Amino acid sequence: MPEQSNPAHPDASSATAPRAIAAIIPAMNEADRIAATVRSTKQIPGVDIIMVVDDGSSDDTGAHARRAGAEVVTHRKNKGKAAAMMTGAFAIRNREISDSDPDQHPDHRALLFIDGDLEDSALNTAPLAAPVLAGDADMTIAILPAQKRKGGGFGFVVGLAKKGIAELSGFEATQPLSGMRCLSREAFDAALPFAAGWGVETAMTIDVINAGLRVEEVECDLHHRVTGKDLKSQMHRAAQYRDVARAIVVRRLRAEKLSSKKPRTQKESSK
């Protein structure tokens, strides 16, 4: 499958392409996988910072990540994926500001978000960075192959996210819940504040496209855990559905509010 782009804004792009990549890995209770993920991420060309956000883990996720060579920020309590992603991004921004010459602009790295359970396949997120570094896209989204492990849900959450993104932005997303993404700083700022919980990816796509920025989907050979069909997994999917629905409703109401504020044309006023 070729790369897919957002045709709605063909001339939109960031003013300045980023020079390097900061990898941000939100993780909770990934002690068995995080070290392999970090080591694989270190092999991505252009990555010069790896920031793991230990989101309230009850295991040794943070310690394993640090030993593997990552910088680690820790949430004492679990705050959710969206909060962990923002924590990592703001930590990178603060690092850049403190490291830069005060008379010059700090380096603006692209932000590559990677799930903590990718293990050795994390290296295969590298194609996400190329369009952003070249200034050809403001956000890229990974399209994953069919996962080899048994399990998976019934598609309700994916279907809801696809429909909401298409309705509110016109973008036909292949894998709307894909968490592996590379963003320019302009795209990151356009997506703030992130939608809470599991609605972050759906909301991010809508917000970035509606800001007039370019989005591409890129095939990446990635492998991670597949949620099963037991009770715990179904509860997880219910939470996902809730968060995605909430993100869509918030943006639908926002769009309706903006539409109501638009000045009416003379023809409309005469009706």
N, C-alpha and C positions, 0 to 999 in steps of 0.2 A: 504494500500500500504506500503510495507517495505521501509526502508531507501534505497536510491540509492547512490552509490558511483562512483567516477571516477576511472575506471579500468586502465587508461593509465599509472598511476604512483603508483603502489600498495605499493611500499616500501618507498615513500616519506612522510616525516612528519617533524614538527617543532622540533628543537633540544630540546627546553624546553617548556613544557606545561604551559600555564598561570595559575596563582593562584587564580584569582578572575575575576569579570566581571564589565566592565564599560558600562552602557547603554547610547547610544547616540541617541537623538531624534531630527532630523531636523524638524522644524515646521514653517509654515507661516499661519497666520489667523486661528488658531485652538483654539481660546479662549473658545469655547463651549465644547471642547473635551480634551484639553491637561491635565487638572487637573486629570481627571479620568484615562488617560493614564499613567501619572506619578505615581499616587497612586497604580495602578495595577502593574507597573514595579517594584516598591519598594518591592513587594512580591516575586519577582523572587529570588530563592536561589543563593547566591554568588554575587549578585549585591551590590556593596558598593559605587558606584558613579552613579548618573543620571545626564547627561549633556544635557540640552535642548538648541538647537541653534535656536534662534528666528530670522528667515531669513527675516528681513524687514517687519514684520507684521504691519498692520495698525490698529489692534485691541490690546487687552490686553493679548495676548498669553504669553509673557514673565512674566508678573505679576502673572497670574494664575499658571504658571509652578513653579515659585519661592514659591508661597504660598503653593503649594502642596508638596514641599520638594525637588525640583530639583535645581541644579546649572544652571545658565542661562548665555549664551554668546549671544550677540545681534549683528546682522548685521544691520547697519543703513539703508541700501538699500538691496533689494532682490538680492541675488547672485546665487540662484538656489540650488537644492538639493545636487548636488555633492560638491559644495563649502561648504555648511553647514555641510555635513558629515566630510569633511577634517578639518574644523574649530573645530568641536567637538573632533575629534580624536587627533589633535595636542594640544588642551587644556588639554586633559587627560594626554598626554605624558609630557607636561610641569609640570602638577601637580605632577606626579610621580617622576620626576627628582628633583623637589624642596622639596618633602616630604622625599626623601630617604637619607640614610646615605651616605655621599660622598665616603666612603671607600667600599661601596657595590653597587651592581647593583640595580636599582629601580625595584619595582614590575612591572611585565608585565601583565597587565590585558587583558583578551580577550575583543574585542570590539563588543558589541551587538547593531546593528542598528535597531531601531524601528520607525515605522511611527507614527506621532503624533495623528492620528485619530482612533487608535485601541481601545481606551477607556478601558473598563474592560477586554477585551480579550488580552491585552498586556501581562498579566501573562503567557499566553499560548505560548509565545516565549521561555519559559524556556527550552524545549527540544533541542533548537538550541545550547545551551551552553555546554551540556554534552559531546559530542564528541570532542569539542575543548579543554575543560578543561582536558579531559582524554588523550589528545595527539593523538587521533585516527583520527582527521580531522583538516585541517587548515582553512577551511571555510565551513559553513553549510548554506543552503538556505531553507527558509520556503516554503512548499507547502500548499496553502490555500484551504479550501473547497469551493465549489460553494457558492457565496455570495447570501444572501436571498433577497437583494433589487433588484428591477427591474432596467434594464439599461444594460450597457455594450456595448462594441464596436463590430466590425466585425472580429477581430482577425488578422488584417493586421500587426500591430506592433509586436504582439507576434510571428507571423509566421516569420517575418523578423529576429527577435532576435534569435529564435530557429535555423533558417537556418545558420545565421552568426556564432553562437557559435559552432554548429556542424562542419561547414566548417573549422574554424580556430583553434579549440581545440580538436575536436572529441567527445565532451561531448554532450549527448542528454538531454537537459534541459527540465524539465516538465513545470515549470513556470519561464521563463527566466527573467521576469521583477519584480519578487518578491523582495521587498525592505527590508524584514526582514532577516537579515543575521548576523551570528556571525563569527568573523575573529580572528585568531591569529595575532600577530604583524608581523610575517613573511609574512602572506598573505596580510595584509594591505600594507606593504611596496612594495610587488610585484605588487600591483594594482595601485601604484602611478606613475604619477599623474592621478587622476581620470578623466575619460572622462567627458566632459561638459554636463550639463543639464540632460536629461532623458536617455542618453546613458550610465550612470554610471554602472548600474547593468550588462548590456550585456558585457561591456568592462571588468568589474571586473572579471566576470566568465572566460573569455578568458585569461586574464593576469595571474590570479592565477593558472589556470590549466597549462598554458604554462611555468610557473615557476617551474613546477614539484611538485606542492603541491596537497594535496588531498581535494576533494570537495564532500560533501554529501548533499542530499536533505532530509528534514525531514518534515513529516506532522505536521502541527500546526493548531489548531482550532482558527483561527483569523477572525475578522470581521471588515471591514472598509467601507468607502463610495465607492460606485460604480459610475464611471463616466457615465453620461447619454448619450443621443443621440441628444441633442440640438446643436445649432451652436457653443456655447462656448465649449462644450465637444468635438465637432469635430475639432475645432481649437487646442484644447489641444492634441488630438491624432495626428494631423498633426505635431505638435512640437515634440511629442514623436518619430514619425516615422523619422523625420529629424535627431534628435539627435542619435537615434539608428543606422541609416544608416551611419552617419558620423563616429561614433565609430567603426563600422565594416570596413569601407573603410580605416580608419587610420591604423587599425591593419592588414588589408590585404596588404596594401602597405609596412608596416613594415616587414611582413613575406616575401614578395617578395624581399625586399632589403637584408634581412638576407640570403635568399636562394641564391641570386646572388653573395654573398661574399664567399660562401662555396667553398673550393678548389675542382676542378674537379678531378675525378678519372682518372687513366691512360687510361682506355678504352674510357672515354668521350673525353679526350684530343686528342686521335688519330683519332677521327671522323672528 
